[in-house]
Amino acid sequence: MDRGKASPILAPRHDSSSRVGKPETAAEKLAAMKARVAAAVGKSKVGGGTGLNVAPHPALVGNRGGLNVELHPALQDLGQYKPSKTIAPKFATSIGNSRPQVEKATAKVKKPLDLSGPSAEETRNNPYFDISLGGQTATLKNRHSRQLVFNQKGKYIQQANALRRQAALEAMKKRIAESSRKIGIDEDLDTEKKYLIEEPPAIEWWDEGLVDAKNYDGLEDPKTLKLDTVDSIITEYIQHPVLLEPPQEKNTPAPKPMFLTSKEQAKLRRQRRMAELKEQQAKIRLGLEPAPPPKVKKGNLMRVLGEEAVKDPTAVEARVNREIAARHQAHIEMNEERKLTKEQRHEKLALNQEKDSAKGIRMMVFKIDNLSNGSHRFKISKNAEQMALTGICVMHPRFNLVIVEGGEHSIRQYRKLMLQRIDWTENSPTRIKEGTKAEALQDWLKAEDEKGELKDMTLNKCTLVFEGEEKARAFRKWGSKVCETDSAAREALTRAKMENFWTMAKSMH
């Protein structure tokens, strides 16, 4: 075939665009590659994103690959950014289950509530507003800034020095009190009350109505005497005073019944039981009560149940044992029903103590040398509370005073407690209750001395200072008082007007 007469389709193209020039150097190769990439990027920008067959721009006609071939589709989008999309599987179930995502409506921003009050101008213009009833911010007030106030130099140093002087003074007083207590000097240096004998009056009160004078000097003058005058207290009438029952009769104990001998008691019991039996038999005859079942015991078993006992002695004996047990159980239950409950026992005891104190109030005063043993203090207070006694226990470094008052029976039992039952010479270690500190007790109230050993109480004793009757109770309840000085002890007793007992106990040796 002649090359010149060849088909134009199969013949090679001789235009400049179809020629592929082979660069001779690496720089030329790099430049050609950059040119092809730029041509591909420009083509994709112009018509690659529409999807339509649009003719390329004339300027881009030469931006083709080798042999006049279009660029590869992967190279057409080079240089463009496309967001990645998840390719879902194209199945019927996946397409059917997919739902379009509805965008959530943005929440509407609510306008905040205006909580500010009316302005000052509106408040002043309001005709119905009363300034006297309005708040503090109703009217305009000028706010003044607070100025700084500086303390004087040495202010707190002076306060600290005053506190130090006060602490030193208290410590010195304490040392003086301790030293004076050791040598036996009264802490307050306050002497005992001196009872001054008052001078006799110029005229006695029973003669004031008979003598018209301020003294007895005018007795010889008949004018000063008011015997026959109109205003005289001496008349011809006789005054009969109202008869009063003697107050001591209410304290007289009730007469006790005469005690019977054992034979007399048995005779009365037989007569009482015989009368009850006859009454029960009469009720049974009249049909008011059913006849009681026979009281079968093992002793009268054969006599009461003769034929039955012979036929089946085992069953009869078991029956008798059950009846005996039932009678015993009924006896126990009857006794339990008659017993008083705990509350009833307390009520009965309180009632008896009240009756005892209604007969008359008696009082006793005890002097105790040392109360370092805590068990002694507990017994004194606990027994006084249980016996419904009132009074006070005054604890002092030198000696202790106990005053109790109550009914005759309670006072008698308390006297046995103080003078017989308690051993005042024994000592036991100090026991501190929960929630209290050992330092709260004074040194002279602790059972241990400075070395930690138990104090020697062999010479400790309790003495009865006074015993007698009184018209009414002087104390409302039982209590105890710790007094460091004599004046404090007298002050505690002054409220009940019994400070003289402190002087009496102090004078006893």
Secondary structure, 3 states (H helix, E strand, C coil): CCCCCCCCCCCCCCCCCCCCCCCCCHHHHHHHHHHHHHHHHHHHHHHHCCCCCCCCCHHHCCCCCHHHCCCCHHHHCCCCCCCCCCCCCCCHHHHHHCCCCCCCCCCCCCCCCCCCCCCHHHHHHCCCCCHHHCCCCCCCCCCCCCCCCCCCCCHHHHHHHHHHHHHHHHHHHHHHHHHHHHHCCCCCCCCCCCCCCCCCCCCCHHHCCCECCCCHHHCCCHHHECCCCCCCCCCCCCCCCCCCCCHHHHHCCCCCCCCCCHHHHHHHHHHHHHHHHHHHHHHHHCCCCCCCCCCCCCCCHHHHCHHHHHHCHHHHHHHHHHHHHHHHHHHHHHHHHHCCCHHHHHHHHHHHHHHHHHCCEEEEEEEECCCCCHHHHHHHHHHHHHCCCEEEEEECCCCEEEEEEECHHHHHHHHHHHHHHCCCCCCCCCCCCCCCCHHHCCHHHCCECCCCCECCCCCCCEEEEEEEEECCCCCCCEEEEECCCHHHHHHHHHCCCCHHHHHHHHHCC
